[in-house]
Structures are given as C-alpha cells and as structure tokens.
Amino acid sequence: MEAVTVEQICAAAGIGPATFYRHFGTKDGVLFAYRPFFLEAIREAVARAPTGTTADQLEGALLGFADYLEVHAEELAMRDRIVTANPVLLSRTLLVQREWEAELAGALAAARDVPDTDPTVWWNAALGLVVIRAAFRRWRGGTTATLRQCVGESFAEAAVTIGRCTDPEHLHGGVPSHPA
C-alpha cells in the first residue's frame, strides 16, 4: 500500500486528487470506505431476523449478514490481503470490528425494545463477532460450504461450547472446572 501513491490511484480512477481527498481523506480511507454499507447490512440483517428467542434472532441476523458478506467475498479477500501485507492497518481493522459489534448490539437492542446498555445485547454482539470470525476462517480454509453454512456451523459450535461452560457438571464454585 505504501508503494502506491494517491496520484496513481487518482489516475487509475480518472479523478483528481481534490476529489479523492474530499471523499476518502487518506489512502487508507479508500480501503475502509465500505464501513457505512457494512453497518447498514448489519442493521438490515437484524431487521429481517426472526423474533423468536434471542438465540434465534442472533443466528438469523448472522446468517443474513453472511449472505451480504458472501456477495462481497472478492472485495473482502482483497482487503484482507492488503491488511495482512500492511500490519499498520490492523488497528483500523480492529476499530471496524468494534463498530460492527456496537452496531449489532444497537440493532439488537432496538429490535428487542431494550436499552442499548442491556448486557444481553452486548453479549450477543460479542458472540456474533466471534461466530463470524470463526466462520470466515472455516470458509477461507478451503471448505466447499457457503459462508452462510459456515456461520450456521460456527453458531452451533458456539452454543455447545457455551452450554458446556455453564453446565453444572463442568462448574466448580461458580467457575468452569478444569480436568486434572
């Protein structure tokens, strides 16, 4: 990314530097210009999710968001390659993930008509981020499954893992016990 200049980007896009800076601010801004669309897709996925249990709603929202992400798979792969090759961009990527989590929590709170400070929506949003990350790793690992299928599998695995962590047989004094 450092080897490419704003002038080269502008020439390839057929725009002037002033237009570039007005829309993106920096070179890095181009890479993260997807954020508003990404956040809107999260809100829409929550709005379309079933309104049964909180687990049903979260799973439905994640599956819907997976559909959006899969449509944009090539763009996501390109961004991942750029970020991997330019570690300085990792901090910005983590900020985007925090925005994603906050947006999911806010959308869940609105859909459930609870305050956005409700701990359940924050737990659900944090779990949602973990599920999406695990599903992406599985999907990019060469599986023939769709991202949607990988999200469903990752969600199920997360539910089993959390169930084990809260199972009284695995708890000792209120905390998970560890086998000797």
C-alpha positions in Angstrom: 0.0 0.0 0.0 2.9 2.3 0.7 4.2 1.8 -2.8 1.0 3.2 -4.3 0.6 7.0 -4.4 -2.7 8.9 -4.3 -1.8 10.3 -7.7 -1.6 6.7 -9.1 -5.0 5.9 -7.5 -6.5 9.1 -9.0 -5.1 8.4 -12.4 -6.5 4.9 -12.4 -9.9 6.1 -11.2 -10.0 9.1 -13.5 -10.5 11.6 -10.7 -8.4 14.5 -9.3 -6.6 14.5 -6.0 -9.0 17.0 -4.6 -12.0 14.7 -5.3 -10.1 11.8 -3.8 -9.3 13.6 -0.5 -12.8 15.0 -0.3 -14.3 11.5 -0.4 -11.7 9.4 1.3 -9.4 11.7 3.4 -6.4 9.4 3.1 -5.2 6.4 1.1 -6.3 4.2 4.0 -9.7 5.7 3.8 -10.3 4.1 0.4 -9.7 0.7 1.9 -12.3 1.3 4.7 -14.8 3.2 2.6 -17.1 0.1 2.8 -17.9 0.8 6.5 -21.3 2.6 6.1 -22.5 -0.2 3.7 -21.3 -2.9 6.1 -23.0 -1.3 9.1 -26.3 -0.8 7.1 -26.1 -4.5 6.1 -25.9 -5.4 9.8 -28.9 -3.3 10.7 -30.9 -4.8 7.8 -29.9 -8.4 8.8 -31.2 -7.8 12.3 -34.4 -6.2 11.0 -35.1 -9.3 8.8 -34.1 -11.8 11.6 -36.8 -13.9 13.3 -38.2 -12.5 16.5 -38.3 -15.8 18.5 -35.7 -16.3 21.1 -32.7 -14.1 21.4 -30.6 -17.0 20.0 -32.9 -17.4 17.0 -32.7 -13.7 16.4 -29.0 -13.6 16.7 -28.5 -16.6 14.5 -30.9 -15.2 11.9 -29.1 -11.9 11.8 -25.7 -13.5 11.4 -27.0 -15.8 8.6 -28.4 -12.7 6.9 -25.2 -10.8 7.3 -23.3 -13.8 5.9 -25.4 -13.6 2.7 -24.3 -9.9 2.4 -20.6 -10.8 3.0 -20.6 -13.7 0.6 -21.8 -11.4 -2.2 -18.8 -9.2 -1.4 -16.3 -12.0 -1.0 -13.8 -10.9 -3.6 -13.7 -7.4 -2.1 -13.3 -8.8 1.4 -10.5 -11.1 0.3 -8.7 -8.2 -1.4 -9.0 -6.0 1.8 -7.7 -9.0 3.9 -4.7 -9.4 1.6 -3.9 -5.6 1.8 -4.3 -5.6 5.6 -2.2 -8.7 6.0 0.6 -7.2 3.9 0.4 -3.9 5.8 0.2 -4.6 9.5 -0.1 -0.8 10.3 -3.8 -1.3 9.0 -4.6 -3.9 11.7 -5.5 -1.2 14.3 -8.0 0.3 11.9 -9.4 -3.2 11.1 -10.0 -3.7 14.9 -11.8 -0.4 15.1 -14.1 -1.5 12.3 -14.8 -4.8 14.2 -15.7 -2.8 17.3 -18.0 -0.6 15.2 -19.5 -3.8 13.8 -20.1 -5.2 17.3 -21.6 -1.9 18.5 -23.9 -1.7 15.5 -25.1 -5.2 16.1 -25.7 -4.5 19.7 -27.6 -1.3 18.9 -29.7 -3.0 16.3 -30.5 -5.9 18.6 -31.4 -3.5 21.4 -33.7 -1.6 19.1 -35.4 -4.8 17.7 -35.9 -6.1 21.3 -37.0 -2.7 22.6 -34.4 -2.7 25.4 -31.8 -0.1 26.3 -28.6 -0.3 24.3 -26.8 -0.8 27.6 -28.6 -4.1 28.1 -25.9 -6.7 28.8 -27.6 -9.4 26.8 -27.4 -7.4 23.6 -23.7 -6.8 24.2 -23.0 -10.5 24.9 -24.9 -11.4 21.8 -23.0 -8.9 19.7 -19.6 -10.1 21.1 -20.6 -13.7 20.4 -21.8 -12.7 16.9 -18.4 -11.2 16.1 -16.7 -14.4 17.3 -19.1 -16.6 15.3 -18.5 -14.5 12.1 -14.7 -14.6 12.6 -14.7 -18.4 13.2 -17.0 -18.9 10.1 -14.7 -16.8 8.0 -11.7 -18.9 8.9 -13.5 -22.1 8.1 -14.9 -20.7 4.8 -11.5 -19.3 3.7 -9.8 -22.6 4.7 -10.9 -24.3 1.6 -14.3 -25.7 2.5 -16.9 -26.1 -0.2 -19.6 -24.8 2.2 -21.1 -21.4 1.7 -20.3 -18.7 4.3 -23.9 -19.0 5.4 -23.4 -22.7 6.1 -20.1 -21.9 8.0 -21.9 -19.3 10.1 -24.6 -21.9 11.0 -22.0 -24.4 12.0 -20.0 -21.9 13.9 -23.1 -20.7 15.7 -24.0 -24.3 16.7 -20.4 -24.9 17.9 -20.5 -21.7 20.0 -23.8 -22.7 21.6 -22.4 -26.1 22.5 -19.2 -24.5 23.9 -21.2 -22.0 26.0 -23.5 -24.8 27.1 -20.5 -26.7 28.4 -19.2 -23.7 30.2 -22.5 -23.2 32.1 -23.3 -26.9 32.7 -23.2 -27.5 36.5 -21.3 -30.7 35.9 -18.4 -28.6 34.5 -18.6 -25.9 37.1 -16.8 -25.8 40.4 -17.6 -23.0 42.8 -19.3 -21.0 40.0 -16.4 -21.1 37.6 -15.6 -23.7 34.9 -13.7 -26.6 36.3 -10.6 -28.0 34.6 -9.9 -31.7 34.4 -6.9 -32.7 36.5 
